[in-house]
C-alpha cells in the first residue's frame, strides 16, 4: 500500500516532467545575452576609437589652419616691409618737371 508521502512525490515528479525543458531555454537566453553584450561592447569600443580619431583630425586641422594663416600673415607683412625698405634705400626724392 502506498503512503500519502509516496503518492505526493509521484504526483510531483509526474507533473514536473511535462514542464521540464532540461535547461534548453536558459542556454538560449544566456547565448542571446552574451551575443548582445559582445556586440554592444564592440560598438562602444568602435565609437570610442572613432571619437578619438575625429578629435585628432580636428586638432590637426586647427593647427594646420593656424600655420597657414600665420604664413599668409607673415607673407603680407614681409612684402609691405620689403617695399618700404626699398623706398628708403632710394634716398631723398626730388621733384622733376
C-alpha positions as CSV (number, residue, x, y, z in Angstrom):
1,X,0.0,0.0,0.0
2,X,1.3,3.4,-0.9
3,X,1.6,6.1,1.7
4,X,0.5,9.6,1.3
5,X,4.0,11.0,1.0
6,X,4.9,8.5,-1.7
7,X,1.8,9.4,-3.7
8,X,2.6,13.1,-3.4
9,X,6.2,12.5,-4.5
10,X,5.0,10.5,-7.6
11,X,2.4,13.2,-8.5
12,X,5.0,16.0,-8.1
13,X,7.6,14.1,-10.3
14,X,4.9,13.3,-12.9
15,X,3.6,16.9,-13.1
16,X,7.2,18.3,-13.4
17,X,8.1,16.1,-16.3
18,X,5.7,17.8,-18.7
19,X,7.0,21.3,-17.9
20,X,10.7,20.4,-17.8
21,X,12.8,21.6,-20.8
22,X,16.1,20.5,-19.3
23,X,17.6,24.0,-19.4
24,X,17.4,24.5,-23.1
25,X,15.6,27.8,-22.8
26,X,18.1,29.0,-20.2
27,X,21.0,28.2,-22.6
28,X,19.3,30.1,-25.4
29,X,18.8,33.1,-23.2
30,X,22.4,33.0,-22.0
31,X,23.7,32.8,-25.6
32,X,21.5,35.7,-26.7
33,X,22.6,37.8,-23.7
34,X,26.3,37.0,-24.4
35,X,25.8,37.9,-28.1
36,X,24.1,41.1,-27.2
37,X,26.7,42.2,-24.7
38,X,29.6,41.4,-27.1
39,X,28.0,43.4,-29.9
40,X,27.3,46.3,-27.5
41,X,30.9,46.3,-26.2
42,X,32.2,46.2,-29.7
43,X,30.0,49.1,-30.8
44,X,31.1,51.2,-27.8
45,X,34.7,50.4,-28.5
46,X,34.3,51.4,-32.1
47,X,32.6,54.6,-31.1
48,X,35.4,55.4,-28.7
49,X,38.1,54.8,-31.3
50,X,36.1,56.9,-33.9
51,X,35.7,59.7,-31.4
52,X,39.4,59.9,-30.6
53,X,40.2,59.7,-34.3
54,X,37.8,62.6,-35.0
55,X,39.4,64.7,-32.2
56,X,42.9,64.0,-33.6
57,X,41.8,65.0,-37.1
58,X,40.1,68.1,-35.8
59,X,43.1,69.2,-33.8
60,X,45.4,68.6,-36.8
61,X,43.0,70.7,-39.0
62,X,43.1,73.6,-36.4
63,X,46.9,73.5,-36.2
64,X,47.2,73.4,-40.0
65,X,44.8,76.3,-40.4
66,X,46.7,78.3,-37.8
67,X,50.0,77.6,-39.5
68,X,48.6,78.6,-42.9
69,X,47.1,81.7,-41.6
70,X,50.3,82.8,-39.8
71,X,52.3,82.1,-43.0
72,X,49.9,84.2,-45.0
73,X,50.0,87.0,-42.5
74,X,53.8,86.8,-42.4
75,X,53.9,86.9,-46.2
76,X,51.8,90.0,-46.3
77,X,53.9,91.7,-43.6
78,X,57.1,90.8,-45.3
79,X,56.1,92.1,-48.7
80,X,55.0,95.5,-47.3
81,X,58.1,95.8,-45.2
82,X,60.3,95.0,-48.2
83,X,58.5,97.6,-50.3
84,X,59.0,100.3,-47.7
85,X,62.6,99.3,-47.2
86,X,63.2,99.7,-51.0
87,X,61.8,103.2,-50.9
88,X,64.0,104.2,-48.0
89,X,67.1,102.9,-49.8
90,X,66.4,105.1,-52.8
91,X,67.4,108.2,-50.9
92,X,65.6,111.5,-50.9
93,X,63.1,112.1,-53.6
94,X,63.5,115.1,-55.9
95,X,60.8,116.7,-57.9
96,X,61.4,116.6,-61.7
97,X,59.5,118.7,-64.1
